[in-house]
Amino acid sequence: MAAITFGTDGWRDLIAEGFTFDNVRIVSAAIGRYVAATYGTDRPVIVAHDTRFLARDFARTAVAVLRGEGLPTLLADRDAPTPVIAHAAQDRPSGGAVMITASHNPPQYCGIKYIPDYAGPATKEITDRIVAEIGTIDGAGLTRGAEDGDAFDPGPRYREAIARYLDIERMRGAALRVAYDAMHATGRGYTDELLRQAGCTVATLRASVDPYFGGAMPEPAPRFLADLTAAVTGGGMALGVANDGDADRFGVVGEDGRYYVPNQVIALLARHLHRNRGMSGAIVRTVATSHLLDRLAARYGLPLRETPVGFKWVGAVMRAEPVLIGGEESGGLSVLGHVPEKDGVLADLLVAEMIAREGKPLSAIWADLVAEVGFEPRSRRLDLHLSPAAKEAVMDFFRRRTPGEVAGRKVVDTRTDDGVKLILEGDCWLLARPSGTEPIIRIYLEAPDDAGLEALHKAANGFVADVSAQPAGH
């Protein structure tokens, strides 16, 4: 059996290599035993899946094992977004949900997320208990029940909740023209239909189900959104939006074809919720997310919370205190009054609501935000593929021999809660964080201008090249 580990957002592996039916049975049984010990055996476990190859078959396999563990199940009647299933887990008494998805990963991957009944990502404590249970299970001896489960449609209740959250009348009055890229994934019939319900004229792209996602990753990043950008600029649209494979992430293109990175979208929506809707609460960001949010929090007199990477940490804060918005630079956010789980559907809709409320194009709203805070940082992430020895040497350098300056800027603070984060003078910072599953170090950079960002990039590459080239022990 391939090693099964839960990362920042569940277990993922290559289909037919690590992600096999046998392993799905074992993981499902471990989740089932956690559910039985935590909730008892009366509450149903919700099971759902995305549009990946064999995803429904994997979901039916999970249902059979959960039923064999004595648990009732509800099987979604079609592929569904993760935030929709998270909402369903909280909306009714449940033992949580099993979501078959690899999110934005390439099509050859699949995965499993367990979502407890609080509707957010499972905490490390929960996944540690599930992983410990996995080690005790003999897959060949598992009892299996029927694979069908009790079918249910999670869509209506979710759509009702989102429609209540949005200013639908204001959006109808604006009658925006919007392009939506479903990326052959689960967001179709959710993001586009809710936009139509809000009075938008919507052009939906890539709405067909395709487990190969058109030969690309289902990630709403600029390199995969050329068709969306062309639809916006060529069709005179006010906005272009997209979702990833399980619709927990968002992508946003403005009226002029500009792609707005998640750091910018989170800041825009924080401003919108507080300034336009009068909402308050903490602003929560991961350690790798833009300090532009710190500027907004200070300006509005709101608490700012920094968490490790992974939305489970953001969700934990959302469950503990009122949070205006929580977000991460990789494209996930949630907001006050909603589930503590990433929701790319709601994020896209809130951008449309913001444009309707302001009565301005997105580019003008962004310009207003920059003028308001006097800060327009540039951010970048470097994914550096290193040997295990070089990876450890680089992290050891940052942990033990932190440089006094980087790119000519003094290091004024060092944080080690998740990786090593160097806070530099002049609104710059650098975060070095190793991947837990790959021979990769991710280095996140932020500076107030392009020149500062390039200087940080050059310095980071220099540190890595010098340290990884040194003999072991130096």
C-alpha positions in Angstrom: 0.0 0.0 0.0 1.3 3.4 -0.9 1.9 5.8 2.0 -1.2 7.8 2.8 -0.7 11.2 4.3 -3.0 14.2 4.8 -1.5 17.5 3.7 -2.8 21.1 4.2 -6.1 20.1 2.4 -6.6 16.3 2.5 -4.9 13.3 0.9 -4.0 13.4 -2.8 -2.2 11.0 -5.1 -1.9 9.8 -8.7 -4.8 7.8 -9.9 -4.0 4.1 -10.2 -0.7 4.5 -8.5 -1.4 5.7 -5.0 -5.0 6.7 -5.4 -6.5 3.2 -5.9 -9.8 1.7 -5.0 -8.1 -0.3 -2.2 -6.7 2.8 -0.7 -9.9 4.7 -1.0 -11.6 1.9 0.9 -9.0 2.1 3.7 -9.2 5.9 4.0 -13.0 5.8 3.9 -13.1 3.2 6.7 -10.7 5.3 8.8 -13.0 8.3 8.3 -16.0 6.2 9.1 -14.5 5.1 12.4 -13.6 8.6 13.3 -17.2 9.7 12.5 -18.6 6.8 14.6 -16.4 7.7 17.6 -17.1 11.4 17.3 -20.8 11.6 16.3 -22.2 8.2 16.8 -23.8 6.2 14.0 -27.1 8.0 13.5 -25.9 11.0 11.5 -25.4 10.5 7.8 -22.1 11.1 6.1 -22.4 13.2 3.0 -20.3 11.9 0.0 -19.6 13.9 -3.1 -17.1 14.2 -5.9 -15.7 16.5 -8.6 -15.5 15.8 -12.4 -12.2 13.8 -12.3 -11.7 10.4 -14.0 -13.5 7.7 -12.0 -14.5 10.2 -9.3 -18.1 9.0 -9.0 -16.9 5.4 -8.8 -14.5 6.4 -6.0 -17.4 8.1 -4.3 -19.6 5.1 -4.6 -16.8 3.0 -3.1 -16.6 5.4 -0.2 -20.3 5.0 0.3 -20.1 1.2 0.4 -17.4 1.2 3.0 -19.1 3.8 5.2 -22.3 1.8 5.1 -20.2 -1.3 6.0 -19.1 0.6 9.0 -22.7 1.1 10.0 -23.1 4.7 9.0 -26.0 6.1 6.9 -24.8 8.1 3.8 -26.1 10.8 1.4 -24.6 10.7 -2.1 -24.7 13.9 -4.1 -26.7 13.4 -7.3 -24.0 15.0 -9.5 -20.5 16.4 -9.2 -20.5 19.3 -6.7 -18.2 22.1 -5.5 -16.4 21.6 -2.2 -18.0 24.7 -0.6 -21.5 23.4 -1.5 -20.8 20.1 0.2 -19.2 22.0 3.2 -22.4 24.0 3.4 -24.5 20.8 3.3 -22.5 19.3 6.1 -23.4 22.2 8.4 -26.9 22.8 7.0 -28.2 19.5 8.4 -27.2 17.2 11.3 -24.4 15.2 9.7 -21.2 13.3 10.5 -19.4 15.6 8.1 -18.6 15.0 4.4 -16.2 13.0 2.3 -15.3 14.9 -0.8 -13.5 13.1 -3.7 -11.4 15.8 -5.3 -7.9 16.9 -6.1 -9.0 20.5 -6.4 -6.8 22.4 -8.9 -4.2 19.6 -9.4 -3.6 18.1 -12.8 -6.1 15.5 -14.1 -4.0 12.5 -13.3 -4.5 13.2 -9.6 -7.4 12.5 -7.3 -7.9 12.9 -3.6 -10.1 12.9 -0.5 -11.0 15.7 1.8 -12.9 15.1 5.1 -15.1 18.0 6.1 -16.4 17.9 9.6 -19.9 19.2 10.5 -18.6 22.7 11.2 -18.2 23.0 7.4 -14.5 23.8 7.3 -11.3 21.8 6.6 -10.4 19.1 9.0 -7.9 20.3 11.6 -4.5 18.6 12.0 -5.8 16.9 15.2 -8.6 15.3 13.2 -6.5 14.2 10.3 -3.9 12.8 12.6 -6.6 10.6 14.2 -7.7 9.5 10.7 -4.1 8.7 9.6 -3.5 6.8 12.9 -6.7 4.7 12.2 -5.5 4.0 8.6 -2.5 2.1 10.0 -4.8 -0.3 11.9 -7.1 -1.3 8.9 -6.9 -4.5 6.9 -8.5 -3.4 3.6 -9.2 -7.0 2.6 -11.4 -7.6 5.7 -13.7 -4.5 5.3 -17.4 -5.0 5.2 -19.1 -3.3 2.3 -22.7 -2.1 2.0 -24.6 -0.8 -1.0 -22.8 1.7 -3.2 -25.7 4.0 -4.0 -26.4 5.8 -0.8 -29.4 8.0 -0.4 -29.3 10.4 -3.3 -29.6 14.1 -2.5 -29.2 17.5 -4.3 -27.2 19.9 -2.2 -27.7 22.8 -4.7 -31.0 24.4 -3.7 -30.1 25.1 -0.1 -26.7 26.4 -1.0 -28.1 28.7 -3.7 -30.7 30.0 -1.3 -28.0 30.8 1.3 -25.8 32.6 -1.3 -28.8 34.6 -2.7 -29.6 35.7 0.8 -26.1 36.8 1.4 -25.7 38.9 -1.8 -27.4 42.3 -2.6 -29.4 40.7 -5.4 -31.5 43.8 -6.1 -28.5 46.0 -6.5 -26.9 43.5 -8.8 -30.1 43.2 -10.9 -30.1 47.0 -11.3 -26.6 47.0 -12.6 -27.3 44.2 -15.2 -23.6 43.4 -15.6 -22.3 41.4 -18.5 -20.1 38.6 -17.2 -18.0 35.8 -18.7 -17.6 32.7 -16.6 -15.1 29.9 -17.2 -16.2 26.7 -15.5 -12.9 25.0 -16.6 -14.9 21.7 -17.3 -15.4 21.4 -13.6 -18.0 21.6 -10.7 -18.7 25.3 -10.8 -21.0 25.1 -13.8 -24.6 25.5 -12.8 -23.6 27.3 -9.6 -21.5 30.4 -10.3 -23.1 31.1 -13.7 -26.6 30.3 -12.6 -26.3 32.5 -9.5 -25.0 35.3 -11.6 -28.0 35.0 -13.9 -30.3 34.9 -10.9 -28.7 38.2 -9.9 -29.6 39.8 -13.2 -26.3 39.4 -15.0 -26.0 38.4 -18.7 -23.6 35.5 -18.5 -21.4 33.8 -21.2 -20.3 30.4 -19.8 -17.1 28.9 -21.2 -15.9 25.3 -20.9 -19.2 24.1 -19.3 -18.9 20.5 -20.6 -17.7 17.8 -18.2 -14.2 16.7 -19.1 -12.1 14.6 -16.7 -9.0 15.8 -18.6 -10.0 19.5 -18.2 -9.2 20.2 -21.8 -5.7 18.9 -21.4 -4.7 21.5 -18.7 -4.9 22.0 -15.0 -8.2 23.2 -13.7 -6.5 26.1 -12.0 -7.9 29.6 -12.5 -4.4 31.1 -13.1 -3.6 33.5 -16.0 -1.9 30.8 -18.2 -5.1 28.8 -18.2 -7.5 31.7 -18.7 -6.7 32.9 -22.2 -10.2 32.1 -23.5 -11.8 33.9 -20.6 -9.6 37.0 -21.1 -10.5 37.1 -24.8 -14.2 36.7 -24.0 -14.1 39.7 -21.7 -12.1 42.0 -23.9 -13.7 40.9 -27.1 -17.2 40.9 -25.8 -17.1 44.1 -23.9 -17.8 42.3 -20.6 -17.7 44.0 -17.2 -16.0 41.1 -15.6 -14.6 37.6 -16.1 -14.6 35.0 -13.4 -13.5 31.4 -13.1 -13.3 28.5 -10.6 -10.9 25.6 -10.1 -11.7 21.9 -10.2 -13.8 21.8 -7.1 -14.8 25.5 -7.1 -13.1 26.4 -3.8 -10.8 28.8 -5.6 -11.5 31.8 -7.7 -10.1 33.7 -10.7 -10.9 37.2 -11.7 -10.3 39.2 -14.9 -11.2 42.9 -15.1 -13.0 44.7 -17.9 -9.6 45.6 -19.5 -8.4 42.0 -19.6 -6.2 42.4 -16.5 -5.9 39.3 -14.2 -6.3 40.2 -10.5 -4.1 38.0 -8.4 -5.8 36.5 -5.3 -3.9 38.9 -3.0 -5.6 41.8 -4.8 -9.1 40.2 -4.8 -8.9 39.5 -1.1 -8.0 43.1 -0.4 -10.7 44.4 -2.7 -13.4 42.3 -1.0 -12.2 43.2 2.5 -12.6 46.9 1.5 -16.0 46.2 -0.1 -17.4 44.3 2.9 -16.3 47.0 5.4 -16.7 50.1 3.4 -19.8 49.3 1.3 -21.6 46.8 3.5 -20.6 48.2 6.9 -19.3 44.8 8.1 -16.5 44.4 10.7 -14.4 41.6 12.1 -10.8 40.4 11.9 -8.9 40.2 8.7 -7.2 36.8 8.6 -4.4 35.9 6.2 -1.9 33.1 5.9 1.8 33.8 6.4 2.3 33.8 2.6 -0.4 36.3 1.9 0.0 40.0 1.1 0.6 42.6 3.8 -1.7 44.9 1.9 -4.3 43.3 4.1 -2.3 44.6 7.1 -2.6 48.1 5.7 -6.3 47.8 5.3 -6.8 46.4 8.8 -4.8 49.3 10.3 -6.8 51.8 8.2 -10.1 50.4 9.3 -9.2 49.7 12.9 -9.7 45.9 12.4 -7.7 43.1 14.0 -5.2 41.4 11.8 -4.4 37.7 12.3 -1.6 35.7 10.6 -1.8 31.9 10.3 0.3 29.1 8.9 -0.3 28.2 5.2 -3.5 26.1 4.7 -7.1 27.3 4.9 -7.7 24.9 7.9 -5.8 27.4 10.0 -7.8 30.4 8.6 -11.0 28.4 9.2 -10.0 27.7 12.8 -9.8 31.5 13.5 -13.2 31.9 11.7 -14.7 29.4 14.2 -13.2 31.2 17.1 -14.0 34.9 16.5 -15.9 37.2 14.1 -13.8 37.3 10.9 -14.6 39.9 8.2 -12.6 38.0 5.6 -10.1 35.2 5.7 -7.9 34.4 2.7 -4.8 32.9 1.2 -2.6 33.9 -1.7 -3.3 30.6 -3.5 -6.9 31.7 -4.3 -9.1 30.9 -1.4 -11.3 33.0 0.8 -14.4 33.1 3.0 -16.3 35.8 4.7 -18.3 36.7 7.8 -21.6 34.9 8.0 -20.5 32.1 5.7 -18.9 28.6 6.1 -15.3 28.5 7.4 -14.2 26.9 4.1 -12.8 28.4 0.9 -15.6 29.3 -1.5 -14.7 30.3 -5.0 -18.3 30.6 -6.1 -19.1 33.2 -3.5 -15.9 35.0 -4.1 -16.7 35.5 -7.8 -20.2 36.7 -7.0 -19.0 39.2 -4.4 -16.7 40.7 -7.0 -19.7 41.2 -9.3 -21.7 42.6 -6.3 -18.8 45.1 -5.6 -18.8 46.3 -9.2 -22.6 46.8 -9.1 -22.4 48.6 -5.8 -19.6 50.9 -6.8 -20.9 51.6 -10.3 -17.3 51.6 -11.6 -15.2 49.2 -13.6 -12.9 46.9 -11.6 -9.8 48.8 -12.7 -11.2 52.0 -11.2 -12.1 50.3 -7.9 -8.6 48.9 -7.6 -7.1 52.4 -8.3 -9.3 53.8 -5.5 -8.1 51.2 -3.1 -4.4 51.9 -3.9 -5.0 55.6 -3.5 -6.8 55.0 -0.2 -3.9 53.0 1.4 -1.0 54.5 -0.6 0.4 51.1 -1.2 0.5 48.7 -4.2 2.8 45.8 -3.4 4.2 43.3 -5.9 4.2 39.7 -5.0 5.9 36.6 -6.4 6.3 32.9 -5.6 9.3 30.8 -6.5 9.0 27.0 -6.6 12.6 25.8 -6.4 13.2 22.1 -7.1 16.1 20.9 -5.0 17.6 17.6 -3.9 16.5 16.6 -0.3 20.0 17.5 0.9 20.0 20.9 -0.7 16.4 21.5 0.4 17.4 20.9 4.0 20.6 23.0 3.7 18.7 26.0 2.4 16.1 25.8 5.2 18.9 25.3 7.8 20.5 28.5 6.5 17.3 30.5 6.9 16.6 29.0 10.3 20.1 29.2 11.9 22.1 31.7 10.0 19.5 34.3 9.0 21.2 37.0 7.0 21.4 40.5 8.5 20.1 42.0 5.3 18.5 40.9 2.0 18.8 42.9 -1.2 20.3 45.8 0.7 17.4 45.9 3.2 17.8 45.3 6.9 16.0 42.3 8.4 13.9 43.8 11.2 12.0 40.7 12.3 12.1 36.9 11.8 9.1 34.6 12.2 9.3 30.8 12.3 5.7 29.7 12.8 5.6 28.2 9.3 8.9 28.1 7.4 11.1 31.2 7.9 9.7 34.6 7.2 12.1 37.6 7.1 10.5 41.0 7.6 12.6 43.7 5.9 12.6 47.4 6.1 10.8 49.3 3.4 7.6 47.1 3.3 9.4 44.0 2.0 9.4 40.4 3.2 10.6 37.0 2.2 9.2 33.6 3.2 11.0 30.3 2.7 8.8 27.3 3.2 9.6 23.7 2.4 7.0 21.4 0.8 6.1 18.5 3.0 5.6 16.1 0.1 7.9 17.2 -2.7 11.6 18.2 -3.0 10.6 21.8 -3.4 11.2 25.0 -1.4 8.7 27.7 -2.0 9.9 31.2 -1.6 7.3 34.0 -1.4 8.4 37.6 -2.0 6.7 41.0 -1.6 8.0 44.5 -2.2 6.4 47.9 -2.8 7.6 48.2 -6.4 8.9 46.2 -9.4 12.5 47.1 -8.8 12.3 46.0 -5.1 10.7 42.7 -6.1 13.4 41.9 -8.7 16.1 42.7 -6.2 14.5 40.3 -3.7 14.1 37.6 -6.4 17.8 37.9 -7.3 18.9 37.8 -3.7 16.7 34.8 -2.9 18.1 32.9 -5.9 21.6 33.9 -4.8 21.1 32.5 -1.3 19.7 29.3 -2.6 22.5 28.8 -5.1 25.3 29.5 -2.6 23.9 27.4 0.2 22.8 24.4 -1.9 26.3 24.3 -3.6 28.1 24.0 -0.3 29.3 20.6 1.0 27.1 19.0 3.7 27.8 20.3 7.2 28.9 23.7 6.1 
